Amino acid sequence: MVLASRNRGKLRQFQELLGPLGFDLRSVEEFEGVGEVVEDGETFEANALKKAREVGQATGHLALADDSGICVDALGGAPGVYSARYSGEGATDVSNNLKLLDALRGVRPEKRSAYYVAVVVLFDPANGETETVRAQWHGRIAESPRGKGGFGYDPIFVPDGAAGFGPEGEVVTSAEMDDAERTRVSHRGQAFSMLEQRLLRRTG
């Protein structure tokens, strides 16, 4: 199976999720001649489907793609599908986080609600069939970055519920969580849980 992404953080997370199911997940970087997929869709579903189809057709293997991002209620759902390039051309996780914090400067804690979205698509080039799932992970945006785990907006995302508290009852960001726990409860973990039975059918 080929992951339609060159993001190493995503690859590690997806390998952790797929490993117990017996799938050998490879990065699209391992296949020559596969160009960058232009993510010009207006929804997470459109982008994920486009990536899965193009990579599956180019490699001839089952292709797994996700489109994910963070939606902030106080910003009308932004950055949304533009999460990866929120701070412009050449955006990095750090520059995106800083831009989001700046956009929320002065916004009270109770108004900083946000949620991660993950849409995962599996495409089979042998028959053109697709499987699509969508999951959300709710929380709020912290006032400053904390933690070194994860990637994306994890250093400024505080999950709702028990996941947002450490062993001593302290508030923690996604980047401060244990890697395995973050993978399990995150938007991608939830999406893979939904997709698991469909994947298992393919393994017999």
C-alpha positions as CSV (number, residue, x, y, z in Angstrom):
1,M,0.0,0.0,0.0
2,V,1.3,3.5,-0.9
3,L,0.7,6.6,1.2
4,A,-0.1,9.5,-1.0
5,S,2.0,11.9,1.1
6,R,5.7,12.9,1.5
7,N,5.0,14.0,5.1
8,R,7.2,11.8,7.3
9,G,5.1,12.5,10.4
10,K,2.0,11.2,8.7
11,L,3.9,8.2,7.4
12,R,5.1,7.2,10.9
13,Q,1.6,7.6,12.3
14,F,-0.1,5.6,9.5
15,Q,2.5,2.9,9.8
16,E,1.7,2.6,13.5
17,L,-2.0,2.3,12.7
18,L,-1.6,-0.1,9.8
19,G,1.1,-2.4,11.2
20,P,-1.2,-4.6,13.3
21,L,-3.4,-5.2,10.2
22,G,-0.5,-6.6,8.2
23,F,-0.1,-3.9,5.6
24,D,3.3,-2.8,4.3
25,L,2.8,0.9,3.9
26,R,5.4,2.7,1.7
27,S,5.8,6.4,1.1
28,V,5.1,7.7,-2.4
29,E,8.7,9.0,-2.3
30,E,9.9,5.4,-3.0
31,F,8.2,5.4,-6.4
32,E,9.9,7.2,-9.3
33,G,7.9,9.4,-11.7
34,V,5.1,10.2,-9.3
35,G,4.6,14.0,-9.4
36,E,3.2,16.2,-6.7
37,V,-0.6,16.2,-6.5
38,V,-2.1,19.7,-6.6
39,E,-4.5,20.0,-3.7
40,D,-7.0,22.4,-5.3
41,G,-10.2,21.0,-3.9
42,E,-12.5,23.0,-1.8
43,T,-13.1,20.2,0.7
44,F,-11.0,17.7,2.6
45,E,-12.9,14.9,0.8
46,A,-12.1,16.3,-2.6
47,N,-8.4,16.7,-1.9
48,A,-8.0,13.2,-0.3
49,L,-9.8,11.5,-3.1
50,K,-7.7,13.3,-5.8
51,K,-4.5,12.3,-4.0
52,A,-5.5,8.7,-3.6
53,R,-6.6,8.3,-7.2
54,E,-3.6,9.9,-8.8
55,V,-1.1,8.0,-6.7
56,G,-3.0,4.7,-7.1
57,Q,-3.1,5.1,-10.8
58,A,0.6,6.1,-11.0
59,T,1.9,3.2,-8.9
60,G,-0.6,0.5,-9.6
61,H,-0.9,-0.2,-5.8
62,L,-3.6,0.4,-3.2
63,A,-3.3,4.0,-2.3
64,L,-4.1,5.6,1.0
65,A,-4.5,9.4,1.2
66,D,-5.7,11.7,3.8
67,D,-6.5,15.4,3.9
68,S,-6.5,16.9,7.3
69,G,-6.4,20.2,9.0
70,I,-7.6,22.3,11.8
71,C,-10.8,24.4,11.9
72,V,-11.1,27.3,14.4
73,D,-14.6,28.4,15.3
74,A,-13.6,32.0,16.1
75,L,-12.0,32.3,12.6
76,G,-15.1,30.9,10.8
77,G,-13.5,27.5,10.3
78,A,-10.2,28.7,9.0
79,P,-7.5,27.6,8.2
80,G,-9.5,24.5,7.2
81,V,-8.3,22.9,3.9
82,Y,-5.5,25.6,3.8
83,S,-4.0,24.4,7.1
84,A,-0.7,23.1,5.6
85,R,-0.1,26.3,3.8
86,Y,-1.8,28.8,6.1
87,S,1.2,31.1,6.4
88,G,1.9,31.2,2.7
89,E,4.4,29.7,0.3
90,G,7.1,27.8,2.1
91,A,5.0,27.5,5.2
92,T,6.3,25.4,8.1
93,D,4.6,24.0,11.2
94,V,6.2,26.8,13.2
95,S,5.1,29.6,10.9
96,N,1.6,28.2,10.7
97,N,1.3,28.0,14.4
98,L,2.6,31.5,14.9
99,K,0.1,32.9,12.4
100,L,-2.8,31.1,14.0
101,L,-1.8,32.4,17.5
102,D,-1.5,35.9,16.1
103,A,-5.0,35.6,14.5
104,L,-6.4,34.7,17.9
105,R,-4.5,37.3,19.9
106,G,-6.8,38.7,22.6
107,V,-9.5,36.0,22.1
108,R,-10.7,34.7,25.4
109,P,-10.0,31.0,26.3
110,E,-13.6,30.0,26.1
111,K,-13.8,31.4,22.5
112,R,-10.8,29.5,21.2
113,S,-12.6,26.2,20.4
114,A,-11.3,24.3,17.4
115,Y,-11.3,20.8,15.9
116,Y,-9.0,18.7,13.8
117,V,-10.5,17.0,10.7
118,A,-9.2,13.9,9.0
119,V,-10.7,12.5,5.8
120,V,-9.0,9.2,4.8
121,V,-9.5,7.6,1.4
122,L,-8.4,4.2,0.2
123,F,-8.3,3.7,-3.6
124,D,-7.9,0.4,-5.4
125,P,-6.6,1.0,-9.0
126,A,-7.6,-2.6,-9.9
127,N,-11.3,-1.9,-9.8
128,G,-11.6,1.9,-9.2
129,E,-13.3,1.4,-5.8
130,T,-12.8,3.9,-3.0
131,E,-13.5,3.8,0.7
132,T,-13.9,7.2,2.5
133,V,-14.1,8.0,6.2
134,R,-14.2,11.3,8.1
135,A,-13.4,12.0,11.8
136,Q,-13.0,15.0,14.0
137,W,-11.0,15.7,17.2
138,H,-12.3,18.6,19.3
139,G,-10.4,20.9,21.6
140,R,-9.2,24.5,21.8
141,I,-6.2,26.5,20.8
142,A,-3.7,27.3,23.6
143,E,-2.2,30.7,24.0
144,S,1.4,29.5,23.3
145,P,3.1,26.4,21.9
146,R,4.1,23.6,24.2
147,G,5.6,20.1,23.6
148,K,7.8,18.6,21.0
149,G,5.7,15.5,19.9
150,G,3.5,15.1,16.9
151,F,3.4,17.7,14.0
152,G,1.2,20.3,12.5
153,Y,-0.7,22.3,15.0
154,D,-0.2,19.8,17.9
155,P,1.9,22.2,20.0
156,I,-1.1,24.6,20.3
157,F,-4.0,22.2,20.3
158,V,-5.4,21.2,23.7
159,P,-7.8,18.2,23.3
160,D,-11.2,18.1,25.0
161,G,-11.8,15.6,27.8
162,A,-9.3,13.4,29.6
163,A,-6.7,13.6,26.7
164,G,-6.2,17.2,27.5
165,F,-4.8,16.5,31.0
166,G,-1.5,15.0,32.1
167,P,-0.8,12.5,34.9
168,E,-0.7,15.3,37.5
169,G,-3.9,16.9,36.3
170,E,-2.1,19.6,34.3
171,V,-3.5,20.8,31.0
172,V,-1.5,19.4,28.0
173,T,-1.3,20.0,24.3
174,S,-1.4,17.3,21.7
175,A,2.3,17.7,21.4
176,E,2.8,16.9,25.1
177,M,0.8,13.6,24.9
178,D,2.3,10.2,24.8
179,D,2.9,9.3,21.1
180,A,0.9,6.1,21.2
181,E,-2.1,7.7,23.0
182,R,-2.1,10.7,20.6
183,T,-2.1,8.4,17.6
184,R,-5.0,6.4,19.1
185,V,-7.4,9.2,20.1
186,S,-6.5,11.7,17.3
187,H,-8.6,12.5,14.3
188,R,-6.5,10.1,12.2
189,G,-6.7,7.4,14.8
190,Q,-10.5,7.8,14.9
191,A,-10.7,7.7,11.1
192,F,-8.6,4.5,11.0
193,S,-10.8,2.9,13.6
194,M,-13.7,3.5,11.3
195,L,-11.8,2.2,8.3
196,E,-10.4,-0.9,10.1
197,Q,-13.1,-3.4,9.2
198,R,-13.0,-2.4,5.5
199,L,-9.2,-2.9,5.5
200,L,-9.5,-6.3,7.3
201,R,-11.9,-7.6,4.6
202,R,-9.0,-7.0,2.1
203,T,-6.7,-9.2,4.1
204,G,-9.1,-12.1,4.2
